[in-house]
Amino acid sequence: MTVDDILLKAKALSPAERKELLRLLNELIAVEENKPKRSLFELAGLGKEYWEGVDSDAYLNELRDEWD
């Protein structure tokens, strides 16, 4: 459904129904605009338990050995 399709259907509504539609659309927009912005920094430390006890130098050396 396109915006033009929706507009055509909205034209068939009574003035009171159009006002209600506008009110609901404004609410929808307000909710979307008030959503907190997410930050990449929220992912800091995610999955750190998988790396506990892993020697980073040994791990990197293993990966480098696979290159040959």
C-alpha positions in Angstrom: 0.0 0.0 0.0 1.4 3.4 -1.0 0.9 6.8 0.6 -1.4 7.7 -2.3 -3.6 4.7 -1.6 -3.8 5.7 2.0 -4.7 9.3 1.1 -7.4 8.1 -1.2 -8.9 6.1 1.6 -8.5 9.0 4.0 -10.5 11.2 1.7 -13.5 8.8 2.1 -13.5 9.3 5.9 -15.7 11.8 7.7 -14.0 15.0 9.1 -14.1 13.5 12.6 -12.5 10.3 11.4 -9.8 12.3 9.6 -9.1 14.2 12.8 -8.8 10.9 14.7 -6.5 9.5 12.0 -4.3 12.6 12.4 -4.2 12.3 16.1 -3.2 8.6 15.9 -0.5 9.4 13.3 0.9 12.2 15.5 1.0 9.8 18.5 2.8 7.3 16.3 5.4 9.9 15.2 5.9 11.2 18.8 6.6 7.7 20.0 9.1 7.1 17.3 10.8 10.4 17.9 11.1 9.9 21.6 12.8 6.5 21.3 16.2 6.8 22.9 19.1 6.7 20.5 21.1 3.5 20.7 24.9 3.7 21.1 27.5 1.3 19.9 29.1 1.7 23.3 26.2 -0.3 24.8 27.9 -3.4 23.3 31.1 -2.9 25.3 31.9 -6.1 27.1 29.3 -8.1 25.3 30.6 -11.7 25.0 33.6 -11.2 27.2 32.9 -14.4 29.0 33.9 -16.3 25.8 37.4 -14.9 26.0 38.1 -15.5 29.7 41.2 -17.6 30.1 42.3 -17.2 26.5 45.8 -16.0 25.9 45.4 -13.3 23.3 49.0 -13.6 22.0 48.7 -17.4 21.6 45.3 -17.0 19.9 46.7 -14.5 17.4 49.7 -16.7 16.7 47.4 -19.6 15.9 45.5 -17.4 13.5 48.7 -16.2 11.8 49.9 -19.8 11.5 46.8 -20.6 9.5 47.8 -18.0 6.9 50.6 -20.2 5.5 
